[in-house]
Amino acid sequence: MRTKLLAVVPATLVVLVLGACNDSTTPLTDQAQVLAAAQSQLGAMIDTSFGQSGSMPSLSVVGGVMSVDSVAVPQYWGRIRLLPGGPRPVIHRDVTIQGDTARVTQTVSFQGLFVQDTASDTTFAPVAKPLAEGHTQSAIFVRDQARVHGWRAVALTIQNWQTTNVSRRTVAVDSLSVYVNDTLKLTVRSPDSLFDVVNRIPWLQVGDTVKVVAGISNTTASGFTPATFAFLHVRHIDPVNMSWHRLKMQDNGNGTWQRTFIVRHTGIDRFVVDAIDGGVFGDPPADNYRASEWGIPYRIE
């Protein structure tokens, strides 16, 4: 038996709303239970956005102290994905069940702005350009009556963020390696690869040192130096507050960028490697947004 559900929901709804149709008479019971299981078991691993909204400073963490890292980029920049009165994000969750296995494929698209303050004075005057991007992510579940919703998550892909305009996909995260306390724990070479939720998705401990190494390519040829910037968006690193921080990654000069951070809190989420073409910063008013992001799910005990 093969059943399928395509759910299209606005960003203001959560997955559990779909579970409200769960009763013994509807053919959508299994699909609704799968979506509820996804929300309860994977949580922020499958969130539909990342980072702080708006023009924010890039940060470094040195000895647990936050400091501005503004080398070669504007001191303040960022993304606004939800504009007041603007287009709402479109979220699709496609649930396909075959026998005792279910696959959930989530696609999300946003139309917003990329903003940056390029002024050299003390006046905050951000410049904006159009931003249209989204991500895809998939998960596999199997029936398990011991679980609350009757399904158990067994495999998950990373989040693959890309620009909506295919012709602008000239910046790409091509590979990513995660080291925990100097031991390689995960290597990703394709955003479509499924990873065992228990044995492959990184399980971290408070106090762990995590190093992220990303291979990035850029064929844009926008003529700016540097041609590519890379940042790491991550939570659970501030000893005082648990919120998103954006850290500038180090260019190793060989097509890879890296950044290390220390885990400070328990939780479930993703960290995101963010590759941006130099022209996005170099020509602020131009409609030239090009970026690629990979979001890596993790758990911290």
PyMOL commands that set and color helices and strands:
alter all, ss='L'
color gray80, all
select helices_A, chain A and resi 15-21+29-46+166-168+278-282
alter helices_A, ss='H'
color red, helices_A
select strands_A, chain A and resi 2-10+56-57+59-62+65-68+76-80+90-98+101-117+126-143+151-156+159-163+171-180+183-188+195-196+203-204+209-218+228-234+245-248+250-251+256-262+267-277+291-300
alter strands_A, ss='S'
color yellow, strands_A
deselect
rebuild
show_as cartoon
